[in-house]
Every structure is written in structure tokens, then in C-alpha cells.
């Protein structure tokens, strides 16, 4: 590597550093969003220029070391003082190899993380910020233009030198310098646009820069993945891993074909750009692009109508075939813009909402519990859509000073879905400019008109179903009068409630009323239960007395009859009657008593009677083995 390459690389680093510092001061001084977003690209260019310069220094040191080694080898006559193995452990070569093996991949990953993080930050920041105008745009525009000129001159020289002498390490820094010059020029243009009154140009250009940074991050990630599978050719210098083809393309728009050829050569490991097919594509590139545009234009002659849709075909802005409808399927027409097809979902139920629509944040919050809707919790966007509703309670709002009654109206928060179906596509498209918006306005007007004449508690309770039917008929009548060509299918009143701010108090009053009704019904139930229970107890007492009387009379009669029968038996046989009565009494009294049988007769037994508490019979009445036989 020649010494002027090192000088040029050092100049690139110095110029990038000076311009980066100057543009940073200018960007924050003038409060330009484009300048602050472009500052990121200038900073990345400074990092790339520094790394490429360090790599050039390492390769230059390796080249000088090899020349010195060759001179020493020649002076020793190739006697063997230095061998081929010594070449591989030369310090400069080892430093360069370690740098390319370890530092460059780590630096590329670091570059990717910076680009991805900055792109995400800019995307979120630029979506929320509101342009406030630039501070002293005239001075900043001139200085940004000067920076653009300096970067362009140095970058153009570096790019030309890299191309003439095939210096692969000068190319990344030169590309970032040229891109930086274009960025500074665009920032100057944004200042000029602000002076002319186009304040939004600065914000939109900053968003474009954020998109370019995001694309560069994706390219770096792809390069890291492809580096793993890239074929290695011994002795062939690899393309710097941190070099961005996107930046090279933006810095050298004329080198699109050259960049593609170099990319193919680098990835496949051989000269793809020298094959006959690539040469043919390079020559016929313009015709291929024209052919693609022609095919794209001819593709507009085929139109597909999806199921559930119908289409209207217009030629030069007028209906074709007296406005015949295109049914679902494939149809042929003249290419655009001669013929145009307008589609509409005529066989599907479509919905819009009258009132406050739920925002994305509320939809995410209620995604897990979408069926639970509380009046006291906001669930329909940032602001509620409140309408006036009539109220029969004239004393609900009273001024304690003037003793005047308030207006008999209440507020109702509504979120009413309206479902409709298009039944006449021609009327839907041709009778009005925007029939969908007109239908929404009709529905909103009829809802407001209807609710102002009904009672709050009626429309929220037993009158909800009839109110939905009345509203559907009113909206349908107005739509027919304006010939919209739609059928109103449903008007849903399930999401109407008092405003969130007063919903808690409303629920308290409603809860108190329900508690009152509950107490009244509980008292009535207790009274009904007590009276019925007392009547049942009285009837039961009378029935028990009657049963006791009947039982006593029957028992007395039975004893009298038994005595008469026993007297007859005693008279017939007194002895037998007495013995039988004695045995019966003995049998009844000894039923649960323990019996002992004395089987020996030739001894004189002594019987001992134990008058203590007996043990449990179930512990002693155990059958002996073999006793059952």
C-alpha cells in the first residue's frame, strides 16, 4: 500500500471529525430534525473512517515487514536463518490477522447495535414530536452548504483514488464522506424549505433518514450472517466487513451495476461479472426494465373480484355496459388508466360506530377480558361522546339559592354500532361523493334526535329493544330518501351508559334503589313465611291433639277388650293361665340378660354374685372356636 493512501485515510478521519463536530453544533443550534437525524450517519462515517485507517496502517506495517524480511533473506543467501514458518509468526502480520479475525466482527456488531438502537429511537421520537420551526435558518443553511462542499471534494478525491488504485480500504470512508455531503446538502434544502413556509419538510426528511439508518442496520446484520458462509479463497483480499453497499450506492448512485457485480464476485468467490450472461444482462438492462414496466402495465388488464364483492367498470370515467356489475371472479379490461374498477363488499355486513370508538390502547388493555365493560372505567377512546337525554325527574337538579328546578335532561355516553349492507352499488357510488360518511352522519343525527325525546331510564332498561328498532327504521327511512342504496341491518344499544365521571354516583343511587326494593321484597317474603308457618303450626297442633285423643281411646278400648279375653281364659284354666303369664314375664325380663348353665350335678357349687358395673357385653360375648358346630 502506498503512503498517499494512508495520508488520504488520515485526511478522511480529520475531515469527518471536524465536520461532525461542526454539524452537531449547527443541528442543535438551529433545532433542525433533519440535521439531528443526519448527524447519526456522519458519526457512523467517522467510526468507519477511523477503523479503515487503522486497518490501512496495519496492512502497511505488514507490507514493510515483509519487504524487510525478504531483504534479510536475500542478504543471507537463503541459507535458512529464516524459514517459511517464521513468516507466519511475524508480529505485524499476526496483528493484522488478529484485527481482522476478532476486532472487525465485534466492531460490525457494535455498528449494527448503534444503527438499530438509533433507528428505533428516531422512529419513536419523530412520530411524537411536532415541528416548531428552525432557529436562524439562513446562517445554518450557509454553513451546512459549506460542510457539504468540503465533504464532497474530499470524498470525491478519496473515491477516485480508491477506484483508480483499487484500494478497498479507502472505499468505505469515501462512501460515507459522499453520503455525508448529500446529507448536509439536504439539510440546507430543508432550511430553505422552512424559509419558504414548508415547515413539514424537515420532519419528513428526518423520518426518511431514520429509515435509511434502519436499512443500514438490516444490511449489517445480513453481512454478519453471510460472512459465516462466505467461501474463503487463500491469498484473495476480503471485502471489509463493515463496508456498507447501501452507503456506497447512495454515495455513488452511478455505481449500481458495479456494486452489484462486486457483491456477486465477493459472495461467489469468482468473477461472476466477467461471464457472458452477466455481460448480456448489463447491456440489455434498460430493455429488461422497460419490459418489466410493460408487463406491469399489461397486468392491469386482469382484475379479480373477491367473494362477497361486486365491481363497477368505468372507461374514461364513464360506466361501461350501462353500469353492469362485475361479479366475483376474474375479468378482463383495458389497461389503466383507460379502464378503472371500483369494488365494494355488497354481500358482507359492514359496521361503523356512532359515538366514541375504542382506541388501540384500550383494545390492548381489554384484549384479555374483552367481555367485561364497566361504566366507571373509560373504555371508548380518550373522550366520551355524550348526548342529551330527556329525564322525567324534574327535581333532580335544584338550585338551593333561587329554588329553581333544573332542565329535565341528562347526559348519556353512547357507543352505538350500526350494521348495514349495500344493496345497490350504482346508487352507492354515483348518487353521493362519499356514501359511507353520509350514512354515518345520518345515523349520528337520528340517534341524537331520538335520544333527546326519550327517558334515560326507559332507554337503558326495558325500552332498549324498542329504541333499537325505532332507530333502525329512522336511519333506513333517511337512507332511502337520499337513495344511498343500503339496508340498515342492526342498530345496537348495548353500550350506552352514563358518563364515566358520574357513573359511580349513578350506580350508588341505582344500588340504593335496588337495596330498597330488595328490603321490601324480603319483608314481604318474611311476612308470607311467618303467616304460613303459624297457620301450619296451628293445624299441626290440632291434628296432633286429635291423633292423641284417638290413640288414647283406642288403647283404652284395647286394654278393656284384652282384660275381657284374659278373664275368660282364667276362668277356663286358672293354673295354665298363671303359669303362662309367669313364663311370659320371665321371658320378657330375661331377654337381654346373661345366662349361665351349670352342667355338673355331683359337686356342691358355690355361686358368687358380682354386683359391680358389668363390662360391655360386646367385649365378652365372643363365640368360642368350634362353638357354632
Secondary structure, 3 states (H helix, E strand, C coil): CCHHHHHHHHHHHHHHHHHHHHHHHHHHHHCCHHHHHHHHHHHHHHHHHHHHHHHHHHHHHHHHHHHHHHHHHHHCCCCCCCCHHHHHCCHHHHHHHHHHHHHHHHHHHHHHHHHHHHHHHHHHHHHHCCCCCCCCHHHHHHHHHHHHHHHHHHHHHHHHHHHHCCCHHHHHHHHHHHHHHHHHHHHHHHHHHHHCCCCHHHHHHHHHHHHHHHHHHHHHHHHHHHHHHCCCCCCCCCCCCCCCHHHHHHHCHHHHHHHHHHHHHHHHCCCHHHCHHHHHHHHCHHHHHHHHHHHHHHHHHEEEECCCCEEEEEECCEECHHHCEECCEEEECCCCCCEEEEEECCCCCEEEEEECCCCHHHHHHCCCCCCCCCCCCCCCCCCCCEEEEECCCCCCCECCCCCCECCCEEEEEEEEEEEEEECCHHHHHHCCCCHHHHHHHHHHHHHHHHHCCCEHHHHHCCCHHHHHHHHHHHHHHHHHHCCCCEEEEEECCCCEECCHHHHHHHHHHHHHHHHHHHHHHHHHHHHHHHHHHHHHHHHHHHHHHHHHHHHHHHHHHHHHHHHHHHHHHHHHCHHHHHHHHHHHHHHHHCCCCCCCCCCCCCCCCCCCCCCCCCCCHHHHCCCCCCCCC
